[in-house]
Amino acid sequence: MAAQFEFHHKGYCDICEADVEFVATQRWFRDHLLCPQCLSVPRERALMNVLRRYYAKYRSLKIHESSPGGRGVSARLSRECRKYSRSFFFADTPLGETNSTFNARCENLESLTFGEGVFDLFITQDVLEHVPDPTAAFREISRVLKPGGAHVFTVPLVNKCEPSAARVQRDENGALIYLKEAQYHGCPIDERGSLVTRDWGFDIVKFIHEACGMATHMITIDDIDRGIRAEYIEVLVSIKS
């Protein structure tokens, strides 16, 4: 019988802005090192740390988040930021309209309905590994950002120093062709999960620049006292010039 694993560490949660005791009952900290108050995981706390450090006045900024979760950073931004908005892609809802079930706007990252230069910050948390055409998505995100605005996001850089690799591609009719075995991650609006379309590596920085011209900073934080320790928790900040 496998030995039971349990980890506790007293520290400070950047999302709660409070002293807490982080807890994990599994060794995969990325999904299981939780804050008991806001239920955040390390990548969410890392993103909040970056927002607080580099965008201290985020509460007054116009922010849009694509596919937010119902906890952690998403919940805090929704609660504190008057100019915060959110969207998901709903297959049964016209783009730009509100889905009544989730009370959220329908948007496709590959073809956003917003005008140009609308947002100060655009946030995605573990979303860009699920987009079939990431070139289009990065171009669209850049388009809707104001000059000087930023795309602040997380995405699992599972390939690290190896080249990024597509897991699916579209044929001439738009149908998906599977290049690797189908893999799914959890999805806040679909219990079936979200299909993983790309395994990203550190070359994502070059990919973004070639796609839309934005310069990207990759920020790696390892600070167990803030509950930020795990695999694949880099925070990327792409800035529109």
C-alpha positions in Angstrom: 0.0 0.0 0.0 1.4 3.4 -1.0 2.4 5.7 1.8 0.0 8.7 2.4 1.6 12.0 1.3 0.8 15.2 3.1 2.5 18.5 2.9 2.0 21.7 5.0 3.8 25.0 4.8 2.9 28.3 6.5 3.3 31.3 4.3 1.5 34.2 2.6 -1.0 34.0 -0.2 -0.8 36.9 -2.7 -4.4 36.4 -3.7 -5.9 36.4 -0.2 -3.3 38.9 1.0 -3.2 36.8 4.2 -1.1 34.4 6.2 -2.2 30.9 5.5 -1.0 27.3 5.7 -0.6 25.8 2.2 -1.6 22.1 2.0 -1.0 19.3 -0.5 -2.1 15.7 -0.3 -0.5 14.8 -3.6 3.1 15.4 -4.8 2.1 17.1 -8.0 2.1 20.6 -6.5 0.9 22.3 -9.8 -2.6 21.1 -9.2 -2.6 20.2 -5.5 -0.7 22.7 -3.4 -3.8 24.6 -2.3 -4.4 27.8 -0.4 -7.2 26.7 2.1 -8.9 30.1 1.8 -9.1 30.9 -1.9 -8.4 27.3 -3.2 -5.7 28.7 -5.6 -2.9 26.6 -7.0 0.7 27.8 -7.5 0.4 29.1 -11.1 -2.5 31.3 -10.0 -0.6 32.7 -7.1 2.4 33.3 -9.4 0.2 35.3 -11.8 -1.3 37.4 -8.9 2.3 38.0 -7.7 3.2 39.4 -11.1 0.1 41.6 -11.3 0.8 43.0 -7.9 4.5 43.6 -8.6 4.2 45.0 -12.2 0.6 46.3 -12.4 0.0 47.6 -8.9 -2.9 49.8 -10.1 -4.6 46.8 -11.7 -7.9 47.6 -9.9 -8.4 50.7 -12.0 -7.4 49.1 -15.4 -9.7 47.7 -18.1 -9.1 44.0 -17.9 -10.6 41.1 -19.9 -10.1 37.5 -19.0 -10.7 34.6 -21.4 -12.0 31.4 -19.8 -11.6 32.3 -16.1 -11.8 29.8 -13.3 -14.2 30.3 -10.4 -11.6 30.8 -7.8 -8.2 32.5 -7.0 -7.2 35.3 -9.3 -10.3 35.3 -11.4 -12.6 35.6 -8.4 -10.5 38.4 -7.0 -10.4 40.4 -10.2 -14.1 40.0 -10.7 -14.7 41.2 -7.2 -12.3 44.1 -7.1 -12.0 45.5 -10.6 -14.9 47.6 -11.9 -13.6 47.4 -15.5 -13.1 43.6 -15.5 -15.0 41.5 -18.0 -14.8 37.8 -18.9 -15.7 35.5 -21.8 -15.7 31.8 -22.8 -16.2 30.1 -26.1 -19.7 28.6 -26.3 -20.4 26.5 -29.4 -24.1 27.3 -29.1 -23.9 31.1 -28.6 -23.2 33.7 -31.3 -19.9 35.5 -30.9 -20.2 38.7 -28.9 -23.5 37.7 -27.2 -24.1 36.6 -23.6 -24.6 33.0 -22.8 -27.5 33.0 -20.3 -26.5 29.8 -18.5 -23.1 31.1 -17.5 -23.9 34.8 -17.7 -20.8 35.4 -19.7 -19.9 36.7 -23.1 -19.1 34.3 -26.0 -15.7 35.0 -27.6 -13.4 33.0 -29.8 -9.7 33.9 -29.2 -9.0 33.3 -32.9 -11.6 35.9 -33.9 -12.5 38.4 -31.1 -15.5 40.7 -31.6 -13.9 43.6 -29.6 -12.7 46.7 -31.3 -9.0 47.7 -31.5 -7.1 49.0 -28.5 -9.8 48.3 -25.9 -8.0 46.7 -22.9 -5.1 47.5 -20.6 -4.6 43.9 -19.6 -5.8 40.7 -21.3 -5.5 37.6 -19.0 -5.5 33.9 -19.8 -4.8 31.1 -17.4 -3.8 27.8 -19.0 -5.9 28.6 -22.2 -3.4 28.9 -25.1 -2.6 25.2 -25.1 -6.2 24.6 -26.2 -6.4 26.9 -29.2 -6.1 25.3 -32.6 -4.7 28.4 -34.3 -2.5 30.2 -31.7 -1.0 32.5 -34.3 -4.5 34.0 -34.9 -5.1 34.1 -31.1 -2.0 36.1 -30.3 -2.7 38.5 -33.2 -6.2 39.1 -31.9 -5.1 39.6 -28.3 -2.5 42.1 -29.5 -5.1 43.9 -31.6 -7.5 44.5 -28.7 -4.8 45.7 -26.4 -4.1 49.4 -26.0 -0.5 50.6 -26.8 1.5 49.7 -23.7 -1.1 47.1 -22.7 -0.1 43.6 -21.9 -1.2 40.0 -22.2 -0.5 38.4 -18.8 -0.9 34.6 -18.9 0.1 31.1 -17.9 0.5 28.2 -20.1 2.2 24.8 -19.3 5.6 24.9 -21.1 5.8 21.1 -21.0 8.4 20.9 -23.8 10.8 23.3 -22.0 13.9 23.6 -24.2 12.5 21.4 -26.9 10.6 23.0 -29.7 6.9 23.5 -29.3 4.8 21.0 -31.2 1.2 20.9 -32.4 -1.0 18.1 -31.3 -3.8 18.9 -33.8 -4.2 20.9 -37.0 -7.1 21.9 -39.2 -7.6 20.6 -42.7 -8.9 22.7 -45.6 -12.5 22.3 -44.3 -11.7 23.3 -40.8 -11.9 19.8 -39.3 -9.3 18.8 -36.7 -6.6 16.3 -37.7 -5.0 14.6 -34.7 -1.2 14.4 -34.8 -0.9 12.9 -31.4 -3.2 11.0 -29.1 -6.0 13.2 -27.8 -5.4 14.7 -24.4 -7.8 16.8 -22.4 -7.5 19.2 -19.4 -10.3 20.3 -17.1 -12.7 22.9 -18.3 -14.9 25.2 -16.2 -17.8 25.1 -18.7 -17.6 21.5 -20.1 -17.3 18.4 -18.0 -15.8 16.6 -21.0 -12.7 18.9 -20.7 -10.7 20.9 -23.2 -8.7 19.3 -26.0 -4.9 20.1 -25.8 -3.9 21.4 -29.2 -0.2 22.2 -28.6 2.7 21.3 -26.4 4.5 24.6 -25.8 8.2 25.1 -25.0 10.3 28.1 -24.2 10.3 29.0 -27.8 6.8 30.4 -27.3 8.5 33.8 -26.8 9.8 33.7 -30.4 6.4 32.4 -31.6 4.5 35.3 -30.1 6.9 37.9 -31.6 6.6 36.3 -35.0 2.8 36.1 -34.7 2.1 39.7 -33.6 5.3 41.6 -32.8 4.8 41.7 -29.1 7.9 41.3 -26.9 7.4 38.7 -24.2 9.0 38.4 -20.7 9.0 35.0 -19.1 8.9 35.2 -15.3 9.8 32.2 -13.2 9.0 32.4 -9.4 10.1 29.8 -6.9 9.0 30.9 -3.4 7.5 28.3 -1.2 6.7 30.9 1.5 4.2 32.3 -1.0 3.0 28.9 -2.1 4.6 29.3 -5.5 6.5 26.1 -6.2 5.6 23.5 -8.9 6.3 22.5 -12.5 5.2 24.7 -15.4 4.2 27.8 -13.4 6.0 30.4 -15.6 4.1 33.7 -16.0 4.4 35.3 -19.4 3.9 39.0 -20.0 3.6 40.1 -23.7 3.7 43.9 -24.1 2.2 45.8 -27.0 4.4 48.6 -28.2 
